[in-house]
Amino acid sequence: MHCDDKRMFLVLEEEIITCWESLKKTGFQDESALKELNESIKNYNDYKNSFKQS
């Protein structure tokens, strides 16, 4: 795995953590934060799966 790929994983993981923390602050009631977390997880999984297909 190339260092740019590792960096991308780190950025995606940080985005998930940030979304999760934001969602916790709202008591898991903020619909837009839920959508943002879902999108972040989807992006991470899509990127991860792109390596399995290669």
VEXDREN-2710 file (C-alpha; in Angstrom, 1 decimal):
% VEXDREN-2710
k/r/px/py/pz
1/MET/0.0/0.0/0.0
2/HIS/1.3/3.4/-1.0
3/CYS/1.8/6.1/1.6
4/ASP/-0.8/8.3/-0.1
5/ASP/-3.3/5.4/0.3
6/LYS/-2.5/5.2/4.0
7/ARG/-2.9/8.9/4.4
8/MET/-6.3/8.7/2.7
9/PHE/-7.4/6.0/5.1
10/LEU/-6.3/8.1/8.0
11/VAL/-8.3/11.1/6.7
12/LEU/-11.4/9.0/6.2
13/GLU/-11.0/7.5/9.7
14/GLU/-10.7/11.0/11.2
15/GLU/-13.8/12.1/9.3
16/ILE/-15.7/9.2/10.8
17/ILE/-14.5/10.0/14.3
18/THR/-15.3/13.7/13.9
19/CYS/-18.8/12.9/12.7
20/TRP/-19.3/10.4/15.6
21/GLU/-18.2/12.9/18.2
22/SER/-20.5/15.6/16.7
23/LEU/-23.4/13.1/16.7
24/LYS/-22.8/12.2/20.4
25/LYS/-23.0/15.9/21.3
26/THR/-26.4/16.1/19.8
27/GLY/-27.6/13.0/21.7
28/PHE/-27.9/11.1/18.4
29/GLN/-30.9/13.3/17.4
30/ASP/-29.3/15.3/14.5
31/GLU/-30.5/13.9/11.2
32/SER/-27.9/15.7/9.2
33/ALA/-25.1/14.4/11.4
34/LEU/-26.5/10.9/11.0
35/LYS/-26.4/11.3/7.3
36/GLU/-22.9/12.7/7.4
37/LEU/-21.7/9.8/9.5
38/ASN/-23.3/7.3/7.1
39/GLU/-21.7/9.0/4.1
40/SER/-18.3/9.0/5.9
41/ILE/-18.5/5.3/6.6
42/LYS/-19.7/4.6/3.0
43/ASN/-16.7/6.5/1.6
44/TYR/-14.3/4.6/3.9
45/ASN/-15.8/1.2/2.9
46/ASP/-15.8/2.1/-0.8
47/TYR/-12.2/3.1/-0.7
48/LYS/-11.2/0.0/1.3
49/ASN/-13.1/-2.2/-1.2
50/SER/-11.4/-0.6/-4.1
51/PHE/-8.1/-2.2/-2.9
52/LYS/-9.7/-5.7/-2.7
53/GLN/-10.8/-5.5/-6.3
54/SER/-7.3/-4.5/-7.5
END
